[in-house]
Amino acid sequence: MDLDEDKKRMLAEHLPYEHEMLDRAFEFLTSDAYAAEREDQFKRNAVVEVFWLHARCLIEFYSGSGASANASDFTTERLYPEFRLKKGEPAVANAGEDFSVLINEQVCHLKYERVSVPDEKLGGYDLHRVKDSIDRARRKFEGMLTSEARAMWVDRTPATLSTYGAAVEPSSQFSVTTIEFSRSVTYETGVSTKKSQT
């Protein structure tokens, strides 16, 4: 498979940018280093929405549901990542709602059916599960890259729950519009040192 210029840019610039933004938003929302900044509701809510926006882009890319680029353009076979969950319960194969459906329903604020009950909103536990699912899809993607794509791709170490600890407990209200942090934890950073140009 020959990678055209658009696909090369996707691997070298756009996909790393999506992961970097997701990781940086995750870091902001889970690391003690940003605890004081999270007190600013505008900044906190903006970063929550950044997280879900980039999560949705990556879910669409890895699942092949996006309008344009998808992971299978770069792999030896189609990826079949698991991006489903039952709200408030561990994910079960083909059970629950698709993450992108939940994200679309909750990030879009100007709709009559907007989710307003805290227990129905995407929360801290969902943030970690979505991040873990995307990281698993990325690892699977990296393991299935064609030789040409492998030569261009730079492996990365994403920000993970083990990197930052558990500042946001699964039961805390950590949603698109309201975030409460219930405890402090000391963290080490492990964000990728490769920076992409935007």
C-alpha positions in Angstrom: 0.0 0.0 0.0 1.4 3.4 -1.0 0.6 6.2 1.5 -0.3 9.4 -0.3 0.6 12.8 1.2 -2.7 13.1 3.1 -2.1 9.8 4.8 1.5 10.6 5.6 0.3 13.8 7.2 -2.3 11.9 9.1 0.4 9.6 10.6 3.0 12.2 11.1 0.9 15.2 12.3 -2.8 14.8 12.7 -3.1 11.6 14.6 -0.3 12.4 17.0 -2.0 15.8 17.6 -5.3 14.1 18.6 -3.5 11.9 21.0 -1.4 14.8 22.5 -4.6 16.9 23.0 -6.4 13.9 24.7 -3.4 13.2 26.9 -2.9 16.9 27.9 -6.6 17.2 28.7 -6.5 14.0 30.7 -3.4 15.2 32.5 -5.1 18.5 33.4 -8.2 16.8 34.7 -6.4 14.1 36.8 -3.0 15.6 37.9 -2.4 17.5 41.1 -0.2 19.8 39.2 -3.3 21.5 37.8 -5.5 21.3 41.0 -5.5 25.1 41.5 -6.3 25.8 37.8 -9.3 23.3 38.0 -10.9 25.7 40.5 -11.6 28.0 37.6 -15.0 26.6 36.3 -14.6 28.0 32.8 -11.1 26.5 32.4 -12.2 23.2 33.9 -15.3 22.9 31.7 -13.3 23.9 28.6 -10.8 21.2 29.2 -13.5 18.6 29.9 -15.0 19.4 26.5 -11.5 19.3 24.8 -11.1 15.8 26.3 -14.4 14.5 24.9 -13.9 16.2 21.5 -10.6 14.5 20.9 -11.8 11.3 22.4 -14.7 11.3 19.9 -12.2 12.0 17.0 -10.0 9.1 18.0 -12.9 6.7 18.6 -14.1 7.5 15.0 -10.7 7.0 13.6 -10.0 3.7 15.3 -13.5 2.3 14.8 -13.6 3.4 11.1 -16.8 5.3 11.7 -15.4 8.7 10.7 -16.2 10.5 7.5 -12.7 10.4 6.2 -9.5 8.9 7.7 -9.6 5.6 9.6 -7.1 3.3 11.2 -7.6 0.5 8.6 -6.0 2.8 6.0 -2.7 2.0 7.8 -3.1 -1.5 9.1 -2.7 -5.0 7.6 -6.3 -5.8 8.6 -9.3 -4.0 10.0 -9.3 -3.0 13.7 -12.2 -4.0 15.8 -11.8 -1.9 19.0 -14.3 -2.1 21.8 -15.9 1.3 22.4 -19.1 0.3 24.1 -20.2 0.6 27.8 -23.1 0.2 30.1 -23.4 3.5 32.0 -21.9 3.0 35.4 -20.9 -0.6 34.8 -17.8 -2.3 33.3 -17.9 -2.7 29.5 -19.3 -6.0 28.2 -18.9 -7.1 24.6 -21.6 -5.5 22.4 -23.5 -4.3 25.4 -24.5 -0.7 26.3 -24.2 2.4 24.3 -21.4 3.4 21.9 -19.0 5.9 23.5 -19.5 8.3 20.6 -23.2 8.3 21.0 -22.9 9.2 24.7 -20.3 11.9 23.9 -22.4 13.3 21.1 -25.5 13.4 23.3 -23.7 15.2 26.1 -21.1 17.5 24.5 -23.8 19.2 22.4 -25.5 21.6 24.8 -28.2 23.2 22.6 -30.7 20.4 22.4 -34.0 19.7 24.2 -33.0 16.2 25.3 -29.8 17.3 27.0 -28.7 15.0 29.8 -29.0 16.9 33.1 -29.2 14.1 35.8 -25.7 13.8 37.3 -25.8 9.9 37.3 -26.6 9.9 33.6 -23.7 12.2 32.6 -20.3 11.0 31.5 -18.3 11.0 34.7 -14.8 10.4 36.1 -15.1 6.7 35.8 -16.2 7.0 32.2 -13.3 9.4 31.5 -10.8 6.7 32.6 -12.6 3.9 30.8 -12.7 5.9 27.5 -9.0 6.9 27.8 -8.1 3.2 28.5 -10.2 2.1 25.5 -8.5 4.6 23.2 -5.0 3.6 24.5 -5.8 -0.1 23.9 -7.0 0.7 20.3 -3.8 2.7 19.7 -1.6 -0.2 20.9 -3.6 -2.6 18.7 -3.2 -0.1 15.8 0.6 0.0 16.4 0.8 -3.7 16.3 -1.1 -4.0 13.0 0.6 -1.2 11.0 1.7 -2.0 7.5 5.5 -1.8 7.0 5.3 1.6 5.2 3.1 3.0 8.0 5.3 1.4 10.7 8.4 3.2 9.2 6.6 6.6 9.7 4.8 6.1 13.0 6.5 7.2 16.2 5.4 5.0 19.2 4.3 7.0 22.1 3.8 6.7 25.8 0.3 8.0 26.6 -0.8 9.6 29.8 -2.6 6.9 31.7 -4.3 6.3 35.0 -1.1 4.7 36.3 0.9 7.8 35.2 -1.3 10.2 37.1 -2.9 8.0 39.8 -6.6 8.3 40.7 -7.3 11.9 41.4 -10.8 11.5 40.1 -12.6 8.7 41.8 -15.1 6.8 39.7 -17.9 7.9 41.9 -17.1 11.6 41.8 -19.2 13.9 39.6 -16.9 14.6 36.7 -19.1 15.5 33.8 -19.4 17.7 30.8 -20.7 20.6 32.9 -19.8 19.8 36.5 -16.6 18.5 38.0 -15.8 17.8 41.7 -12.5 16.4 42.8 -12.6 14.4 46.0 -8.9 13.7 46.9 -5.3 14.6 46.1 -2.6 12.2 44.9 1.0 12.8 44.0 1.9 12.2 40.3 4.8 11.6 38.0 4.4 12.8 34.4 4.9 10.5 31.4 3.6 12.5 28.5 5.3 11.9 25.1 8.3 14.2 24.5 7.5 14.3 20.7 5.7 17.4 19.9 3.6 17.8 16.8 3.3 21.1 14.8 -0.2 22.7 14.6 
